Amino acid sequence: MLQINAELNDVQNVQVLELTWGQKNLDHFSGPYDVIIGADIVYVEETFEDLLLTIDQLSDNKTMVILSCQIRYERDSRFLELLRKRFDVRLLHQNHDVKVFIAGKL
């Protein structure tokens, strides 16, 4: 769907690749990236470590990580606690119950 969306909007120079969180070999990705953006990606607590590993592997100390989510459940707060162990995390914006966080490697 992302590839179709890019084509319909005439987006040039885009490459759509599947990414499985927790893969140790991410050689086909050209990171570290300048910016990593995620929205509503914190659902299943069993995937938190894999997600954090992936963000860590694709970033360096210059990468800006921007994550948006609603803090609905205690598990959402637990994810932020885990993220804070590896990254400096700050609240960037809040609109009602949606929060946008910015993070950089410690």
C-alpha positions as CSV (number, residue, x, y, z in Angstrom):
1,M,0.0,0.0,0.0
2,L,2.8,2.4,0.7
3,Q,4.4,1.8,-2.7
4,I,0.9,2.4,-4.4
5,N,0.5,5.6,-2.3
6,A,3.9,6.9,-3.4
7,E,3.1,6.2,-7.0
8,L,-0.3,7.8,-6.9
9,N,1.2,10.9,-5.3
10,D,4.1,11.0,-7.8
11,V,6.7,10.7,-5.1
12,Q,10.1,10.4,-6.6
13,N,13.2,8.6,-5.4
14,V,11.4,6.5,-2.7
15,Q,12.2,2.9,-1.9
16,V,9.7,0.8,0.1
17,L,11.1,-2.1,2.0
18,E,9.6,-4.4,4.6
19,L,11.2,-4.1,8.0
20,T,10.8,-6.8,10.7
21,W,11.5,-5.5,14.2
22,G,14.3,-7.3,16.0
23,Q,16.2,-8.5,12.9
24,K,19.9,-8.4,13.8
25,N,21.0,-8.1,10.1
26,L,19.7,-4.8,8.7
27,D,22.3,-4.6,5.9
28,H,19.7,-3.8,3.3
29,F,18.9,-0.6,5.1
30,S,21.3,2.3,4.7
31,G,21.2,3.6,8.2
32,P,22.0,5.3,10.4
33,Y,19.2,7.6,9.5
34,D,18.8,11.3,10.2
35,V,15.2,10.8,11.3
36,I,13.1,7.8,12.4
37,I,9.3,8.4,12.7
38,G,6.8,6.1,14.3
39,A,3.1,6.6,15.1
40,D,1.0,4.2,17.1
41,I,3.6,1.4,17.0
42,V,3.4,0.4,20.6
43,Y,0.8,-2.4,21.0
44,V,2.2,-5.7,22.0
45,E,4.5,-5.7,25.0
46,E,6.3,-8.8,23.7
47,T,7.6,-6.7,20.7
48,F,9.1,-3.8,22.8
49,E,12.6,-5.2,22.9
50,D,12.6,-6.0,19.2
51,L,11.3,-2.5,18.4
52,L,13.9,-0.9,20.6
53,L,16.7,-3.0,19.1
54,T,15.6,-2.0,15.6
55,I,15.5,1.7,16.5
56,D,18.9,1.4,18.1
57,Q,20.4,-0.3,15.1
58,L,19.1,2.2,12.6
59,S,20.2,5.3,14.6
60,D,23.3,7.0,15.9
61,N,23.9,9.9,18.2
62,K,22.8,12.3,15.4
63,T,19.5,10.6,14.7
64,M,16.2,12.2,15.8
65,V,13.6,9.7,16.8
66,I,10.0,11.0,16.8
67,L,7.3,8.8,18.2
68,S,3.6,9.6,18.5
69,C,1.2,7.7,20.6
70,Q,-1.7,7.8,23.1
71,I,-0.7,6.6,26.5
72,R,-3.7,4.3,27.0
73,Y,-2.4,1.5,29.1
74,E,0.3,0.9,31.6
75,R,2.3,-1.0,29.0
76,D,2.6,2.2,27.0
77,S,4.3,3.9,29.9
78,R,6.6,0.8,30.3
79,F,7.7,1.2,26.7
80,L,8.7,4.8,27.4
81,E,10.6,3.6,30.4
82,L,12.5,1.1,28.3
83,L,13.2,3.8,25.6
84,R,14.5,6.1,28.3
85,K,17.2,3.6,29.2
86,R,18.7,3.9,25.7
87,F,17.6,7.4,24.6
88,D,17.1,10.9,26.0
89,V,13.3,11.2,25.6
90,R,11.4,14.5,25.8
91,L,7.8,15.4,25.2
92,L,7.7,17.5,22.1
93,H,3.9,18.1,21.7
94,Q,0.7,17.1,23.2
95,N,-2.8,17.4,21.8
96,H,-5.4,16.1,24.2
97,D,-4.3,12.5,24.8
98,V,-2.0,12.2,21.8
99,K,1.7,12.8,22.7
100,V,4.6,13.3,20.5
101,F,8.0,12.4,21.9
102,I,11.5,13.2,20.5
103,A,14.4,11.0,21.4
104,G,18.1,10.9,20.8
105,K,20.7,8.3,21.8
106,L,22.3,8.7,25.2
